[in-house]
Amino acid sequence: MELIQVVNTYDWEKEAEKKWDERAAFWNKSSKEMWDTGSRSTVIPFFKKYVSEGSKVIDIGCGDGYGSFLLMQEGMKVTGADLSPEMIRLAKQHEKEGRLAFRQANIMSMPFGDGEADALLTINCLEWTADPLAALLELKRVVKKEGYLCIAVLGPTAHPRENSYGRLYGKDVICNTMMPWEFEKLAHENGWELIDSQGVYKRGVTEDMVHKLSVELKQSLSFLWLFMLQKKGEDKR
């Protein structure tokens, strides 16, 4: 009997690049509101608690660059990186020589030196990789020892998580969702120390509703969970 080998030709990274190119204009219409008053409005204040003015920051998965621009306004030297060429084209409108630059880059293999950054910002990027652990280790490579990683993963109530649903039908998808507590464990096991974290919730959920809950229950209700991690030691792999 002849055996037929099935070869999977699905290219996750190319499909992700294509998707974000297609969504770049839509994203650009809402990103300013998202960062100024919406779901990402607490990110920069949270980041500033630990990363000081003058720090060299890489914003990975920067999209149209508005978040990178806000970091620059806080006195940081910022490089924004994104897989999508169209996102980078839009981001370049914010460039300021010597203070803010953008380049196309893949989180799986970034064009930055070992320990190059004082801090990294990575918001809802890890979920869109085929291998979140490999991406996390690449983030660890490019930040200096004792440097910071501010990273957010989608919470259980986040609408974008529906992009991973097709996997239940065996379909190829480009969204690799994980629970906040799963990511926290992954980070801890691979040389990151948790410094701080906080949740972002859907409209209608108030602090009064959640402040008495355990962290696990808060994470269960979250739209987005922000972590501040610090690079420590070696990988435990």
C-alpha positions in Angstrom: 0.0 0.0 0.0 1.4 3.4 -1.0 1.7 5.9 1.8 0.8 9.5 1.0 2.6 12.1 3.1 0.5 15.2 3.7 2.6 18.4 3.8 1.3 21.4 5.7 2.1 24.4 3.6 0.4 26.9 5.9 2.7 29.8 6.7 1.5 31.3 9.9 3.8 34.4 9.7 2.9 35.2 6.1 -0.8 34.9 6.9 -0.4 37.1 10.0 1.4 39.7 7.9 -1.3 39.6 5.3 -4.1 39.9 7.9 -2.6 43.0 9.6 -1.8 44.6 6.3 -5.5 44.3 5.4 -6.6 45.6 8.8 -4.1 48.5 9.0 -6.5 51.2 7.8 -9.3 50.0 10.2 -6.8 49.8 13.1 -5.5 53.3 12.3 -9.0 54.8 12.6 -9.5 53.7 16.2 -6.0 53.4 17.7 -5.8 57.0 18.9 -9.0 56.7 20.8 -7.9 53.2 22.1 -4.7 54.7 23.5 -6.1 58.0 24.8 -9.3 56.9 26.4 -10.0 53.3 25.6 -8.6 49.8 26.4 -5.0 50.9 26.2 -5.3 54.2 28.1 -3.7 52.7 31.2 -0.7 51.2 29.5 1.6 54.3 29.3 1.0 55.3 33.0 1.7 51.7 34.0 4.9 51.6 31.9 6.1 54.9 33.4 6.0 53.5 36.9 9.1 51.4 36.1 10.7 52.8 33.0 12.3 56.2 33.3 12.8 59.1 30.9 15.8 58.6 28.6 15.4 54.8 28.5 15.9 52.9 25.2 12.6 51.2 24.4 11.5 48.8 21.7 7.7 48.7 21.1 7.1 45.3 19.5 3.8 44.9 17.6 3.6 48.7 17.4 0.9 48.8 14.8 0.4 52.3 13.4 2.9 53.7 16.0 0.6 55.8 18.1 1.6 54.1 21.3 5.3 54.4 20.4 4.6 58.1 19.8 3.2 58.5 23.3 6.3 56.8 24.8 8.5 59.3 22.9 6.5 62.2 24.4 7.4 60.8 27.8 11.1 61.4 26.9 12.0 57.8 25.9 14.1 56.9 22.9 11.8 54.5 21.0 12.0 52.0 18.1 8.6 50.6 17.0 8.6 47.2 15.2 5.8 45.4 13.5 5.4 42.4 11.2 3.1 44.4 8.8 4.7 46.6 6.2 1.4 48.6 5.9 1.4 49.3 9.7 5.0 50.5 9.5 4.1 52.8 6.6 1.4 54.4 8.7 3.6 54.5 11.7 6.4 56.4 9.9 4.2 59.6 10.1 5.2 59.8 13.8 9.0 59.5 13.3 11.3 62.0 14.9 15.0 61.8 14.1 17.0 60.5 17.1 13.9 59.9 19.2 11.4 57.7 17.3 12.0 55.3 14.5 10.1 52.4 13.0 11.1 49.2 11.2 9.4 46.0 9.9 10.4 43.1 12.1 9.2 39.7 13.2 9.0 39.0 16.9 10.3 35.5 16.3 13.7 36.8 15.0 14.2 40.5 15.7 16.9 42.7 14.1 18.2 43.9 17.5 21.4 43.0 19.4 21.5 41.1 22.6 20.6 43.2 25.6 20.0 46.2 23.3 16.9 47.6 25.0 16.4 49.0 28.5 12.7 48.0 28.2 10.2 46.4 25.9 6.5 47.1 25.3 4.5 44.3 23.7 0.7 44.7 23.7 -1.4 41.8 22.3 1.4 40.6 20.1 2.4 37.2 21.6 -1.1 35.7 20.9 -0.5 36.2 17.2 2.6 33.9 17.0 2.7 30.2 16.3 5.2 29.7 19.1 4.6 32.0 22.1 7.5 30.5 24.1 10.0 31.1 21.3 8.8 34.7 21.0 9.1 35.2 24.7 12.7 33.9 24.7 13.5 36.3 21.8 12.1 39.2 23.8 14.4 38.1 26.7 17.4 38.1 24.3 17.0 41.8 23.2 16.4 43.3 26.7 19.3 44.0 29.0 19.7 42.1 32.3 17.4 43.6 34.9 15.5 45.3 32.0 11.8 45.4 31.9 9.1 43.8 29.7 5.7 45.4 29.8 3.4 42.9 28.1 -0.3 42.5 27.8 -2.3 39.4 26.8 -6.0 39.2 25.9 -8.2 38.4 28.8 -11.0 35.8 28.6 -13.7 38.4 27.8 -11.8 40.0 24.9 -13.6 39.9 21.6 -10.5 39.4 19.5 -10.0 35.9 21.0 -12.7 34.7 18.6 -9.9 34.6 15.9 -8.7 31.3 17.5 -12.1 29.6 17.4 -11.6 28.0 14.1 -8.9 25.7 15.5 -11.8 23.6 17.1 -12.8 22.7 13.5 -9.2 21.9 12.6 -8.8 25.1 10.6 -5.6 27.0 10.3 -5.7 30.1 12.5 -3.2 32.9 13.4 -4.4 33.5 16.9 -2.8 31.5 19.7 -4.8 32.6 22.7 -3.7 31.8 26.3 -5.1 32.7 29.7 -3.3 35.4 31.7 -2.4 32.9 34.4 -0.9 30.6 31.7 1.2 33.4 30.4 2.3 34.3 33.9 3.5 30.7 34.6 5.3 30.6 31.2 7.2 33.8 32.0 8.1 32.7 35.5 9.5 29.4 34.2 11.6 31.1 31.7 13.6 33.7 33.6 11.2 36.6 34.2 10.2 38.0 37.6 6.7 39.4 38.0 7.0 43.0 39.3 3.4 44.2 38.9 0.2 43.5 37.0 -3.2 45.0 36.5 -6.4 44.3 34.6 -8.4 46.2 32.0 -12.1 45.4 31.9 -15.0 46.0 29.5 -17.1 49.1 30.0 -19.5 48.6 32.8 -17.1 46.7 35.1 -16.0 49.0 37.9 -13.2 48.8 40.4 -15.8 48.4 43.1 -17.0 45.2 41.5 -13.6 43.5 41.4 -11.4 45.0 44.1 -12.2 42.2 46.6 -11.7 39.4 44.2 -8.6 37.2 44.0 -6.1 37.9 41.2 -7.3 34.7 39.4 -10.9 35.9 39.4 -9.9 39.4 38.3 -8.0 37.8 35.4 -11.0 35.7 34.5 -13.1 38.9 34.1 -10.5 40.9 32.2 -10.5 42.2 28.7 -6.8 42.7 28.9 -4.1 41.8 31.5 -1.0 43.9 31.8 2.2 42.5 33.3 5.4 44.2 34.2 8.2 41.7 34.2 12.0 42.0 34.9 14.6 39.9 33.2 16.3 37.5 35.7 18.7 34.6 35.4 18.7 32.0 32.8 16.0 30.0 31.0 14.9 26.8 32.8 14.5 24.9 29.6 
